Amino acid sequence: MEYVIIRNDIDELYHHGVKGMKWGVRRYQNKDGSLTTAGEKRYARDAREKEFTKYDSSTGQYYKQSKKNGRSDLAFDAKRYAKEDTERAKRLIDSSKNITNDVKRSIDTSNRNRKVPKMDLSNMTDQQMREQINRAILEQQYNNMFNPKRESKGREYVSHILDSAGNVLAITSSALGIALAIKELRG
């Protein structure tokens, strides 16, 4: 998974790559073609998914045996594995971004849908209406001066976290989308 830090006060973006990543160290396959431990795990998972049940320890490959086609070996593809990991990370980030947006939307909807009591104006005279309006204006002015209406601390904190998380997820999703497009163009 990629780690991205955004600082709003400086408008800088820091990208730190994959956790535990080192320069020149490959994730799935060494330069000589042998598999790393992560590559072996991924290759075994790929074999299970494609139902290659037999393993040849001399060649280090999984294979299927059939009467019709004979033996077929499962090829190891490090580039495909890296691409699938990036796509999986992008899907995860996109779904997280969607969840964040849904929660934020539901909070905004709950704020907008608060019921405000209404007066029954059909049985009031003009004088009574003026008195009610003046009273409401006076109460509103008093509350604004001495009891400012605030959003609860929890709701304020959650809104701030959702804004930050939404921004980070949107940028990360865009970066992963760009990385996938570049990989597709390179072939």
PyMOL commands that set and color helices and strands:
alter all, ss='L'
color gray80, all
select helices_A, chain A and resi 37-49+78-112+126-146+153-186
alter helices_A, ss='H'
color red, helices_A
select strands_A, chain A and resi 2-7+12-18+54-56+61-66+70-73
alter strands_A, ss='S'
color yellow, strands_A
deselect
rebuild
show_as cartoon
